[in-house]
Amino acid sequence: MTATEGSKRPIRRALVSVYDKSGLEELAQGLHAAGVQLVSTGSTAAKIAAAGVPVTKVEELTGFPECLDGRVKTLHPKVHAGILADLRLEDHRQQLAGLGVEPFDLVIVNLYPFRETVASGATPDECVEQIDIGGPSMVRAAAKNHPSVAVVVNPGHYGEVLKAVADGGFGLAQRKRLAAEAFQHTAAYDVAVASWFADGYAPADDSAFPEFLGATYARKNVLRYGENPHQGAALYVDGSGGLAEAEQLHGKEMSYNNYTDTDAARRAAYDHTEPCVAIIKHANPCGIAIAADVAEAHRNAHACDPLSAFGGVIAVNRPVSVAMAEQVAEIFTEVIVAPGYEDGAVEILARKKNIRVLRCPEAPSNPVEVKPVDGGALLQETDRLQAEGDDPANWTLASGAALSDGELAELAFAWRACRAVKSNAILLAKDSATVGVGMGQVNRVDSAKLAVQRAGEERARGSYAASDAFFPFPDGFEVLAEAGVKAVVQPGGSVRDEQVVEAAQKAGVTMYFTGTRHFFH
Ligand SMILES: NC(=O)c1ncn([C@@H]2O[C@H](COP(=O)(O)O)[C@@H](O)[C@H]2O)c1NC=O
């Protein structure tokens, strides 16, 4: 008879070998009560026996002692033939009978905690010892043989196991799903081991970049659509927390663009140590401000460009206060993300049905950024503010009078905020808030014009200007000088720096060089 997706296989004999023993006693008792024979390894068997459930030790089955500190327990033909026999085949059934091997119908295994051991800062020898060998072998064998065997790697499924046992076993479709999950489990495990070897323990060379780039993600949500409605999209998580696993406290489902904008907003807000609010549209800031409290920072950030802030995404680097929530509740906002919310703040925000309210306690922390390119991927260290080039104490005065401490802090704010703007970026700031942002232009002159235009004459005059990269010619700077900016900060490093500095001197504008560039694409 051909197996159909519903074909059940009764469960009479189970092999249980688990590192994570949560739920084990209830599982063993339930299986035993349903008449399932249990075979198990060392401390798993001990725990099952202690729960009053009869269990055969694997060494009784193999006639070979568990040895070498547990490195060899289940690695034996009597175990693997029992897992791998395709019971649909008369020939396999006869071979098992001839060999005196009984088949397993259910394999329950979870693996040594390799990743957790590495994360704990254990020694290399301790990490190596936590590479499970027998467990993945059983899991892969059982998953391969899913037409005959059900494999369970997740203690969260024990309830379903007991239900299936009582219902005559798992159907083929269920066994396939369990096998899929099992292969994902061993694949992720192997990627973790291979990455650890390539990235530190046994590197191919002295490059800062590993020879092997492995990553595994689990699908968290299928999104309504991608960047555009005709593009399908889904969100995946890597288990490290962060925005992808932020808690949504209110509002509509997050969209693809909401995620990309919220990511950009958090990047901008966490560039500042003071209370900061960043408002983002299409991955660019339409307002960033720092202040004594988040409500004031929000007012100032919003004032930068209220027109563009309509439908924006807001990130805050401190908990949202009630006062700030009252302000945000008045403005159409797509998303607000913060590490927390004062009592009552979420309720105020929730007056607007659709605003997505996210709580994400951790600051952005990806050490590297991966960007797909056709046929491959680029990996780079995440751009961070550098003590060297981003601290005004290390800047070089290239033109004009040195700024006072207060003025220098204003220019430093402009410089930090400029890092959040897509290149070519020119940003004008006043009173620790952006007033004009020129983003994403293909030449620096147009970015300067855009920043000045968005600031308006009055706000541009006396403002502090930052440029994410050097001015290749004096023309971009001259746009800022004509608008009456007080000071300009830029990396310097152009072959025409001299001409740019000369223009600054002529215009009587203070100019600092950072020596550090922050392109952002
Ligand atoms: N070497 C083997 O034959 C072997 N067989 C099973 N294991 C692992 O041993 C653990 C269970 O051992 P115990 O029952 O002793 O706690 C499981 O995580 C299982 O994946 C093994 N250990 C490591 O490879």
PDBQT file of the ligand as one rigid body, heavy atoms in Angstrom, charges set to zero:
ROOT
HETATM    1  N1  LIG A 601      28.510  10.107  21.590  1.00  0.00    +0.000 N 
HETATM    2  C1  LIG A 601      27.351   9.530  21.581  1.00  0.00    +0.000 C 
HETATM    3  O1  LIG A 601      27.266   8.393  21.243  1.00  0.00    +0.000 OA
HETATM    4  C2  LIG A 601      26.158  10.283  22.006  1.00  0.00    +0.000 A 
HETATM    5  N2  LIG A 601      24.919   9.791  21.897  1.00  0.00    +0.000 NA
HETATM    6  C3  LIG A 601      24.086  10.731  22.369  1.00  0.00    +0.000 A 
HETATM    7  N3  LIG A 601      24.773  11.812  22.771  1.00  0.00    +0.000 N 
HETATM    8  C4  LIG A 601      24.232  13.041  23.376  1.00  0.00    +0.000 C 
HETATM    9  O2  LIG A 601      24.184  12.834  24.753  1.00  0.00    +0.000 OA
HETATM   10  C5  LIG A 601      23.179  13.646  25.353  1.00  0.00    +0.000 C 
HETATM   11  C6  LIG A 601      22.445  12.865  26.381  1.00  0.00    +0.000 C 
HETATM   12  O3  LIG A 601      23.320  12.236  27.247  1.00  0.00    +0.000 OA
HETATM   13  P1  LIG A 601      22.854  11.842  28.715  1.00  0.00    +0.000 P 
HETATM   14  O4  LIG A 601      21.645  11.033  28.534  1.00  0.00    +0.000 OA
HETATM   15  O5  LIG A 601      23.980  11.132  29.293  1.00  0.00    +0.000 OA
HETATM   16  O6  LIG A 601      22.567  13.157  29.420  1.00  0.00    +0.000 OA
HETATM   17  C7  LIG A 601      22.299  14.116  24.224  1.00  0.00    +0.000 C 
HETATM   18  O7  LIG A 601      22.468  15.520  24.124  1.00  0.00    +0.000 OA
HETATM   19  C8  LIG A 601      22.828  13.401  22.992  1.00  0.00    +0.000 C 
HETATM   20  O8  LIG A 601      22.769  14.229  21.874  1.00  0.00    +0.000 OA
HETATM   21  C9  LIG A 601      26.075  11.567  22.562  1.00  0.00    +0.000 A 
HETATM   22  N4  LIG A 601      27.061  12.423  22.898  1.00  0.00    +0.000 N 
HETATM   23  C10 LIG A 601      27.899  13.109  22.123  1.00  0.00    +0.000 C 
HETATM   24  O9  LIG A 601      28.320  12.928  21.086  1.00  0.00    +0.000 OA
ENDROOT
TORSDOF 0
